[in-house]
Amino acid sequence: MSGRKKNVIVLSNGKNVCPEEIEVEVQNTIPYCKECVAYVGKIGMNGQSNICVGLFVEDEKIRNNREKILNDFRLLNQKLPPYKRVCY
């Protein structure tokens, strides 16, 4: 693991994830992503933590094409280990 210690995301399963690693993968995989930030979010009643990503996309056509963005995140998640996958 690399990255700054105080930025480490500790998931509910005990795994540690550096947000910088996720951000680099997003920017390397999704070419229309100009900026992004990875953070931990809680989804569902069980309080399970998940990795979320906020993106900045300049192109309005792509920004409004939810299916393309979701498909690109599906492809990204195939490259990542299960505990580092982005919730969408």
N, CA, C and O atoms as a DFTB+ gen file, in Angstrom:
352 C
 N C O
     1  1       0.838      -1.171       0.000
     2  2       0.000       0.000       0.000
     3  2       0.888       1.242       0.000
     4  3       1.943       1.273       0.634
     5  1       0.440       2.253      -0.720
     6  2       1.170       3.507      -0.741
     7  2       0.191       4.635      -0.492
     8  3      -1.020       4.413      -0.471
     9  1       0.687       5.815      -0.306
    10  2      -0.178       6.957      -0.054
    11  2       0.037       7.508       1.340
    12  3       0.779       6.940       2.142
    13  1      -0.611       8.605       1.616
    14  2      -0.477       9.235       2.922
    15  2      -1.345       8.529       3.948
    16  3      -2.503       8.213       3.674
    17  1      -0.792       8.279       5.128
    18  2      -1.486       7.511       6.161
    19  2      -2.820       8.132       6.545
    20  3      -3.802       7.412       6.725
    21  1      -2.874       9.450       6.674
    22  2      -4.115      10.063       7.122
    23  2      -5.197      10.062       6.053
    24  3      -6.348      10.375       6.356
    25  1      -4.866       9.723       4.818
    26  2      -5.855       9.636       3.752
    27  2      -6.389       8.225       3.550
    28  3      -7.273       8.021       2.718
    29  1      -5.884       7.262       4.278
    30  2      -6.272       5.873       4.074
    31  2      -7.742       5.681       4.422
    32  3      -8.215       6.143       5.460
    33  1      -8.452       4.994       3.541
    34  2      -9.841       4.619       3.783
    35  2      -9.819       3.240       4.429
    36  3      -9.249       2.301       3.873
    37  1     -10.435       3.116       5.595
    38  2     -10.561       1.824       6.258
    39  2     -12.005       1.362       6.056
    40  3     -12.944       1.971       6.568
    41  1     -12.160       0.276       5.301
    42  2     -13.489      -0.235       4.996
    43  2     -14.038      -1.041       6.163
    44  3     -13.291      -1.428       7.061
    45  1     -15.344      -1.296       6.152
    46  2     -15.980      -2.035       7.235
    47  2     -15.455      -3.462       7.339
    48  3     -15.592      -4.092       8.388
    49  1     -14.848      -3.992       6.252
    50  2     -14.271      -5.340       6.298
    51  2     -12.827      -5.336       6.805
    52  3     -12.169      -6.376       6.826
    53  1     -12.335      -4.150       7.215
    54  2     -10.983      -4.034       7.753
    55  2      -9.908      -3.757       6.720
    56  3      -8.761      -3.509       7.091
    57  1     -10.234      -3.789       5.454
    58  2      -9.249      -3.525       4.395
    59  2      -8.927      -2.039       4.344
    60  3      -9.797      -1.196       4.560
    61  1      -7.668      -1.730       4.056
    62  2      -7.202      -0.352       3.896
    63  2      -7.026      -0.042       2.415
    64  3      -6.441      -0.830       1.671
    65  1      -7.533       1.101       2.000
    66  2      -7.444       1.527       0.604
    67  2      -6.966       2.966       0.569
    68  3      -7.510       3.823       1.265
    69  1      -5.950       3.233      -0.238
    70  2      -5.487       4.609      -0.443
    71  2      -6.335       5.227      -1.556
    72  3      -6.372       4.699      -2.667
    73  1      -7.008       6.328      -1.273
    74  2      -7.857       6.933      -2.299
    75  2      -7.078       7.329      -3.554
    76  3      -7.621       7.313      -4.659
    77  1      -5.796       7.687      -3.375
    78  2      -4.981       8.069      -4.537
    79  2      -4.878       6.931      -5.548
    80  3      -4.866       7.179      -6.754
    81  1      -4.804       5.687      -5.076
    82  2      -4.728       4.539      -5.988
    83  2      -5.991       4.447      -6.844
    84  3      -5.917       4.210      -8.050
    85  1      -7.138       4.636      -6.216
    86  2      -8.408       4.571      -6.939
    87  2      -8.507       5.733      -7.922
    88  3      -8.925       5.548      -9.064
    89  1      -8.126       6.919      -7.483
    90  2      -8.199       8.105      -8.346
    91  2      -7.325       7.948      -9.576
    92  3      -7.733       8.328     -10.673
    93  1      -6.131       7.395      -9.417
    94  2      -5.234       7.171     -10.560
    95  2      -5.856       6.164     -11.518
    96  3      -5.815       6.361     -12.732
    97  1      -6.431       5.087     -10.987
    98  2      -7.074       4.084     -11.849
    99  2      -8.238       4.699     -12.628
   100  3      -8.398       4.432     -13.819
   101  1      -9.041       5.513     -11.965
   102  2     -10.168       6.160     -12.645
   103  2      -9.653       7.046     -13.769
   104  3     -10.151       6.972     -14.892
   105  1      -8.667       7.881     -13.482
   106  2      -8.170       8.803     -14.504
   107  2      -7.438       8.084     -15.634
   108  3      -7.420       8.575     -16.762
   109  1      -6.839       6.935     -15.353
   110  2      -6.174       6.165     -16.407
   111  2      -7.158       5.361     -17.247
   112  3      -6.865       5.042     -18.400
   113  1      -8.308       5.033     -16.694
   114  2      -9.268       4.167     -17.379
   115  2     -10.379       4.947     -18.062
   116  3     -10.869       4.541     -19.115
   117  1     -10.775       6.056     -17.474
   118  2     -11.916       6.824     -17.989
   119  2     -11.382       8.141     -18.555
   120  3     -11.164       9.095     -17.808
   121  1     -11.174       8.194     -19.865
   122  2     -10.465       9.334     -20.469
   123  2     -11.182      10.674     -20.344
   124  3     -10.521      11.712     -20.346
   125  1     -12.485      10.690     -20.236
   126  2     -13.216      11.953     -20.150
   127  2     -13.264      12.508     -18.732
   128  3     -13.801      13.595     -18.519
   129  1     -12.718      11.793     -17.765
   130  2     -12.678      12.260     -16.380
   131  2     -11.540      13.264     -16.230
   132  3     -10.369      12.908     -16.359
   133  1     -11.889      14.518     -15.957
   134  2     -10.874      15.561     -15.804
   135  2     -10.319      15.580     -14.385
   136  3      -9.116      15.754     -14.194
   137  1     -11.176      15.404     -13.401
   138  2     -10.791      15.373     -11.992
   139  2     -11.679      14.362     -11.289
   140  3     -12.812      14.122     -11.708
   141  1     -11.158      13.767     -10.213
   142  2     -11.990      12.867      -9.430
   143  2     -11.497      12.832      -7.992
   144  3     -10.359      13.195      -7.693
   145  1     -12.376      12.388      -7.121
   146  2     -12.029      12.217      -5.718
   147  2     -12.689      10.925      -5.229
   148  3     -13.885      10.709      -5.425
   149  1     -11.892      10.082      -4.595
   150  2     -12.402       8.839      -4.018
   151  2     -12.650       9.065      -2.534
   152  3     -11.861       9.714      -1.847
   153  1     -13.758       8.517      -2.055
   154  2     -14.112       8.661      -0.644
   155  2     -14.924       7.449      -0.214
   156  3     -15.374       6.662      -1.047
   157  1     -15.102       7.308       1.072
   158  2     -15.893       6.188       1.590
   159  2     -17.317       6.667       1.828
   160  3     -17.551       7.754       2.357
   161  1     -18.249       5.834       1.426
   162  2     -19.659       6.125       1.638
   163  2     -20.313       4.933       2.296
   164  3     -19.827       3.809       2.164
   165  1     -21.380       5.151       2.984
   166  2     -22.127       4.056       3.596
   167  2     -23.430       3.889       2.835
   168  3     -24.157       4.853       2.592
   169  1     -23.710       2.650       2.465
   170  2     -24.903       2.366       1.683
   171  2     -25.657       1.228       2.353
   172  3     -25.058       0.230       2.752
   173  1     -26.942       1.375       2.474
   174  2     -27.778       0.315       3.007
   175  2     -27.919       0.367       4.515
   176  3     -27.206       1.101       5.197
   177  1     -28.837      -0.413       5.015
   178  2     -29.154      -0.456       6.437
   179  2     -28.044      -1.106       7.263
   180  3     -27.908      -0.816       8.452
   181  1     -27.256      -1.977       6.647
   182  2     -26.214      -2.682       7.387
   183  2     -24.981      -1.826       7.662
   184  3     -24.080      -2.262       8.379
   185  1     -24.926      -0.633       7.112
   186  2     -23.815       0.276       7.360
   187  2     -22.520      -0.144       6.692
   188  3     -21.455       0.348       7.063
   189  1     -22.582      -1.036       5.721
   190  2     -21.381      -1.483       5.013
   191  2     -20.768      -0.314       4.262
   192  3     -21.460       0.396       3.531
   193  1     -19.454      -0.115       4.445
   194  2     -18.784       0.990       3.758
   195  2     -18.383       0.573       2.351
   196  3     -18.003      -0.572       2.107
   197  1     -18.475       1.517       1.441
   198  2     -18.141       1.296       0.040
   199  2     -17.308       2.459      -0.461
   200  3     -17.370       3.563       0.080
   201  1     -16.534       2.202      -1.492
   202  2     -15.743       3.251      -2.116
   203  2     -16.607       3.947      -3.161
   204  3     -17.208       3.301      -4.019
   205  1     -16.660       5.257      -3.075
   206  2     -17.402       6.077      -4.023
   207  2     -16.409       7.013      -4.713
   208  3     -15.336       7.301      -4.183
   209  1     -16.781       7.475      -5.889
   210  2     -15.930       8.413      -6.629
   211  2     -16.801       9.538      -7.159
   212  3     -17.840       9.305      -7.778
   213  1     -16.358      10.757      -6.906
   214  2     -16.980      11.921      -7.523
   215  2     -16.130      12.333      -8.704
   216  3     -14.908      12.428      -8.585
   217  1     -16.762      12.580      -9.850
   218  2     -16.006      12.940     -11.048
   219  2     -16.382      14.318     -11.549
   220  3     -17.485      14.812     -11.319
   221  1     -15.440      14.915     -12.233
   222  2     -15.718      16.131     -12.971
   223  2     -15.552      15.802     -14.446
   224  3     -14.475      15.403     -14.889
   225  1     -16.630      15.975     -15.198
   226  2     -16.631      15.697     -16.637
   227  2     -17.035      16.987     -17.346
   228  3     -18.128      17.509     -17.123
   229  1     -16.153      17.495     -18.197
   230  2     -16.447      18.741     -18.924
   231  2     -17.497      18.545     -20.015
   232  3     -18.392      19.373     -20.184
   233  1     -17.377      17.451     -20.746
   234  2     -18.242      17.200     -21.903
   235  2     -19.683      16.944     -21.445
   236  3     -19.966      15.942     -20.788
   237  1     -20.577      17.854     -21.798
   238  2     -21.969      17.756     -21.351
   239  2     -22.671      16.521     -21.909
   240  3     -23.502      15.920     -21.227
   241  1     -22.343      16.138     -23.148
   242  2     -22.948      14.946     -23.744
   243  2     -22.623      13.700     -22.920
   244  3     -23.502      12.886     -22.639
   245  1     -21.377      13.565     -22.544
   246  2     -20.974      12.412     -21.737
   247  2     -21.564      12.530     -20.338
   248  3     -22.046      11.543     -19.784
   249  1     -21.530      13.708     -19.773
   250  2     -22.061      13.932     -18.429
   251  2     -23.529      13.509     -18.337
   252  3     -23.973      13.036     -17.291
   253  1     -24.267      13.675     -19.405
   254  2     -25.682      13.300     -19.434
   255  2     -25.920      11.864     -19.882
   256  3     -27.064      11.409     -19.906
   257  1     -24.860      11.145     -20.235
   258  2     -24.983       9.761     -20.688
   259  2     -24.656       8.812     -19.528
   260  3     -23.561       8.255     -19.452
   261  1     -25.610       8.648     -18.648
   262  2     -25.426       7.838     -17.437
   263  2     -25.010       6.398     -17.766
   264  3     -24.167       5.819     -17.080
   265  1     -25.597       5.833     -18.806
   266  2     -25.294       4.438     -19.147
   267  2     -23.827       4.273     -19.550
   268  3     -23.202       3.276     -19.189
   269  1     -23.272       5.228     -20.286
   270  2     -21.847       5.152     -20.658
   271  2     -20.972       5.220     -19.417
   272  3     -20.023       4.448     -19.281
   273  1     -21.283       6.134     -18.519
   274  2     -20.487       6.284     -17.300
   275  2     -20.555       5.007     -16.461
   276  3     -19.532       4.525     -15.976
   277  1     -21.759       4.464     -16.290
   278  2     -21.902       3.218     -15.515
   279  2     -21.143       2.069     -16.168
   280  3     -20.496       1.281     -15.478
   281  1     -21.217       1.972     -17.482
   282  2     -20.490       0.916     -18.188
   283  2     -18.983       1.077     -18.009
   284  3     -18.276       0.087     -17.822
   285  1     -18.490       2.298     -18.063
   286  2     -17.058       2.532     -17.868
   287  2     -16.623       2.149     -16.447
   288  3     -15.516       1.645     -16.258
   289  1     -17.476       2.382     -15.456
   290  2     -17.148       1.963     -14.095
   291  2     -17.215       0.442     -13.948
   292  3     -16.452      -0.137     -13.175
   293  1     -18.113      -0.203     -14.676
   294  2     -18.133      -1.676     -14.669
   295  2     -16.810      -2.225     -15.202
   296  3     -16.249      -3.168     -14.643
   297  1     -16.322      -1.631     -16.280
   298  2     -15.042      -2.063     -16.855
   299  2     -13.888      -1.787     -15.892
   300  3     -12.995      -2.620     -15.734
   301  1     -13.906      -0.631     -15.258
   302  2     -12.879      -0.297     -14.270
   303  2     -12.872      -1.319     -13.141
   304  3     -11.809      -1.793     -12.740
   305  1     -14.049      -1.662     -12.626
   306  2     -14.139      -2.593     -11.506
   307  2     -13.616      -3.980     -11.843
   308  3     -13.165      -4.702     -10.954
   309  1     -13.668      -4.360     -13.106
   310  2     -13.119      -5.656     -13.515
   311  2     -11.608      -5.720     -13.310
   312  3     -11.045      -6.798     -13.122
   313  1     -10.956      -4.553     -13.347
   314  2      -9.502      -4.491     -13.175
   315  2      -9.087      -4.448     -11.698
   316  3      -7.931      -4.713     -11.369
   317  1     -10.023      -4.119     -10.822
   318  2      -9.699      -3.897      -9.408
   319  2     -10.025      -5.122      -8.559
   320  3     -10.947      -5.871      -8.880
   321  1      -9.269      -5.332      -7.470
   322  2      -9.646      -6.389      -6.539
   323  2     -11.007      -6.057      -5.922
   324  3     -11.368      -4.884      -5.830
   325  1     -11.760      -7.065      -5.500
   326  2     -13.130      -6.823      -5.004
   327  2     -13.243      -5.750      -3.934
   328  3     -14.198      -4.974      -3.956
   329  1     -12.310      -5.678      -3.006
   330  2     -12.451      -4.709      -1.923
   331  2     -12.145      -3.277      -2.365
   332  3     -12.442      -2.337      -1.629
   333  1     -11.557      -3.089      -3.556
   334  2     -11.262      -1.752      -4.071
   335  2     -12.272      -1.287      -5.109
   336  3     -12.127      -0.200      -5.667
   337  1     -13.279      -2.085      -5.371
   338  2     -14.245      -1.726      -6.420
   339  2     -15.094      -0.534      -6.016
   340  3     -15.453      -0.357      -4.852
   341  1     -15.400       0.276      -7.021
   342  2     -16.170       1.500      -6.823
   343  2     -17.656       1.172      -6.870
   344  3     -18.121       0.443      -7.746
   345  1     -18.377       1.715      -5.927
   346  2     -19.830       1.556      -5.866
   347  2     -20.455       2.495      -6.881
   348  3     -20.050       3.654      -6.980
   349  1     -21.433       2.018      -7.635
   350  2     -22.147       2.886      -8.586
   351  2     -23.622       2.597      -8.567
   352  3     -24.385       3.227      -9.299
